[in-house]
Amino acid sequence: MALMETLTKQQKMDIRLIGKFVEVYCAGKHGTSPRSIFKLPAMPSGRRLCPECMAFMEYAVDKRIKCPLEAEKPSCKKCRVHCYAQMQREKVREIMAYSGRRLMLRGRLDYVWHYFF
């Protein structure tokens, strides 16, 4: 609980957003895999994820919390410092592309901004 209190509003929002994208990706790509609840530090509830996606979320949350550019944080794809290793950067691009399209098709127009910018 102490971690949640130390997170900034922007960190909480970013963690919730990547959590939603990973949850949509996991449901679409790993729908038959057994899933359990991944507790996000920025949410009272969690996201239902398979073990592979859960490992990615642990990595993503850790990297977002430790971002060295917190005061001037741009979106990750426009950032001059890449926190993610190359393999995880490719994975997050795949997740964002897959989930972004599905969320827009579901009428989640608030994600359009994040998808394109």
GUKOLBA-545903 format. One record per residue (C-alpha): x, y, z. Coordinates in Angstrom, 3 decimals, decimal comma, m for minus. Example, Ala and Ser with C-alpha at 12.3 -4.5 7.8 and 13.67 -1.06 7.14 Angstrom:
# GUKOLBA-545903
<rec u="12,300" v="m4,500" w="7,800"/>
<rec u="13,670" v="m1,060" w="7,140"/>
END
This chain:
# GUKOLBA-545903
<rec u="0,000" v="0,000" w="0,000"/>
<rec u="2,914" v="2,366" w="0,677"/>
<rec u="4,002" v="2,064" w="m2,973"/>
<rec u="0,631" v="3,278" w="m4,199"/>
<rec u="0,903" v="6,351" w="m1,983"/>
<rec u="4,326" v="7,248" w="m3,420"/>
<rec u="3,269" v="6,999" w="m7,070"/>
<rec u="2,485" v="10,203" w="m8,912"/>
<rec u="m0,847" v="10,740" w="m10,634"/>
<rec u="0,869" v="10,305" w="m14,025"/>
<rec u="2,514" v="7,027" w="m12,958"/>
<rec u="m0,828" v="5,656" w="m11,767"/>
<rec u="m2,503" v="6,661" w="m15,028"/>
<rec u="0,284" v="5,120" w="m17,138"/>
<rec u="0,217" v="1,868" w="m15,156"/>
<rec u="m3,575" v="1,614" w="m15,460"/>
<rec u="m3,319" v="2,258" w="m19,200"/>
<rec u="m0,653" v="m0,373" w="m19,900"/>
<rec u="m2,602" v="m2,769" w="m17,671"/>
<rec u="m5,723" v="m2,323" w="m19,802"/>
<rec u="m3,779" v="m2,762" w="m23,032"/>
<rec u="m2,061" v="m5,930" w="m21,761"/>
<rec u="m5,372" v="m7,330" w="m20,486"/>
<rec u="m7,020" v="m6,864" w="m23,911"/>
<rec u="m3,971" v="m8,359" w="m25,644"/>
<rec u="m3,880" v="m11,325" w="m23,263"/>
<rec u="m7,587" v="m12,071" w="m23,702"/>
<rec u="m7,243" v="m11,935" w="m27,493"/>
<rec u="m3,942" v="m13,750" w="m27,939"/>
<rec u="m3,854" v="m16,100" w="m24,952"/>
<rec u="m7,576" v="m16,629" w="m24,395"/>
<rec u="m7,281" v="m20,341" w="m23,606"/>
<rec u="m4,373" v="m19,967" w="m21,156"/>
<rec u="m5,195" v="m20,076" w="m17,458"/>
<rec u="m5,257" v="m16,546" w="m16,051"/>
<rec u="m5,042" v="m15,104" w="m12,593"/>
<rec u="m5,380" v="m11,640" w="m11,123"/>
<rec u="m2,374" v="m9,341" w="m11,431"/>
<rec u="m2,655" v="m6,663" w="m8,770"/>
<rec u="m1,642" v="m3,274" w="m10,151"/>
<rec u="m0,199" v="m0,783" w="m7,693"/>
<rec u="m2,369" v="1,962" w="m9,196"/>
<rec u="m5,701" v="0,154" w="m8,917"/>
<rec u="m7,790" v="m1,336" w="m6,139"/>
<rec u="m8,707" v="m4,224" w="m8,462"/>
<rec u="m6,408" v="m6,159" w="m10,754"/>
<rec u="m6,168" v="m7,404" w="m14,330"/>
<rec u="m6,730" v="m11,001" w="m15,445"/>
<rec u="m3,519" v="m12,141" w="m17,144"/>
<rec u="m1,767" v="m15,333" w="m18,181"/>
<rec u="1,703" v="m16,038" w="m16,716"/>
<rec u="3,495" v="m14,659" w="m19,809"/>
<rec u="1,562" v="m11,380" w="m19,733"/>
<rec u="1,897" v="m11,208" w="m15,956"/>
<rec u="5,700" v="m11,347" w="m16,309"/>
<rec u="5,573" v="m8,561" w="m18,892"/>
<rec u="3,359" v="m6,423" w="m16,632"/>
<rec u="5,764" v="m6,864" w="m13,711"/>
<rec u="8,554" v="m5,658" w="m16,001"/>
<rec u="6,499" v="m2,736" w="m17,358"/>
<rec u="5,353" v="m1,561" w="m13,909"/>
<rec u="8,905" v="m1,763" w="m12,558"/>
<rec u="10,270" v="0,245" w="m15,496"/>
<rec u="7,518" v="2,882" w="m15,241"/>
<rec u="8,080" v="3,371" w="m11,532"/>
<rec u="11,848" v="3,708" w="m12,051"/>
<rec u="11,619" v="6,094" w="m15,028"/>
<rec u="14,497" v="8,586" w="m14,757"/>
<rec u="12,556" v="11,350" w="m16,565"/>
<rec u="9,574" v="11,635" w="m14,239"/>
<rec u="9,522" v="15,448" w="m14,139"/>
<rec u="9,544" v="15,814" w="m17,940"/>
<rec u="8,060" v="12,441" w="m18,957"/>
<rec u="7,035" v="12,259" w="m22,638"/>
<rec u="5,126" v="9,276" w="m24,002"/>
<rec u="7,420" v="6,253" w="m24,059"/>
<rec u="7,559" v="6,039" w="m27,842"/>
<rec u="8,820" v="9,658" w="m28,009"/>
<rec u="11,238" v="9,301" w="m25,107"/>
<rec u="14,958" v="9,901" w="m25,614"/>
<rec u="15,828" v="7,313" w="m22,924"/>
<rec u="14,546" v="3,815" w="m23,621"/>
<rec u="13,984" v="1,991" w="m20,334"/>
<rec u="12,782" v="m1,231" w="m21,970"/>
<rec u="15,198" v="m3,765" w="m23,427"/>
<rec u="14,861" v="m4,260" w="m27,201"/>
<rec u="12,787" v="m7,454" w="m26,867"/>
<rec u="10,303" v="m5,808" w="m24,483"/>
<rec u="10,071" v="m2,700" w="m26,706"/>
<rec u="9,017" v="m4,926" w="m29,587"/>
<rec u="6,528" v="m6,694" w="m27,308"/>
<rec u="4,962" v="m3,434" w="m26,115"/>
<rec u="4,620" v="m2,220" w="m29,721"/>
<rec u="2,803" v="m5,450" w="m30,562"/>
<rec u="0,569" v="m5,113" w="m27,488"/>
<rec u="m0,265" v="m1,463" w="m28,191"/>
<rec u="m1,037" v="m2,080" w="m31,861"/>
<rec u="m3,264" v="m5,078" w="m31,132"/>
<rec u="m5,094" v="m3,605" w="m28,152"/>
<rec u="m5,352" v="m0,057" w="m29,488"/>
<rec u="m7,322" v="m1,155" w="m32,522"/>
<rec u="m9,646" v="m3,322" w="m30,452"/>
<rec u="m10,308" v="m0,653" w="m27,855"/>
<rec u="m11,114" v="1,896" w="m30,572"/>
<rec u="m13,464" v="m0,556" w="m32,262"/>
<rec u="m15,212" v="m1,027" w="m28,914"/>
<rec u="m15,827" v="2,701" w="m28,769"/>
<rec u="m13,024" v="3,632" w="m26,382"/>
<rec u="m12,191" v="6,857" w="m28,166"/>
<rec u="m10,273" v="8,132" w="m25,151"/>
<rec u="m7,541" v="5,665" w="m26,147"/>
<rec u="m7,280" v="7,150" w="m29,655"/>
<rec u="m5,080" v="9,945" w="m28,326"/>
<rec u="m2,667" v="7,493" w="m26,729"/>
<rec u="m2,685" v="5,186" w="m29,767"/>
<rec u="m1,651" v="7,913" w="m32,210"/>
<rec u="0,333" v="10,201" w="m29,933"/>
END
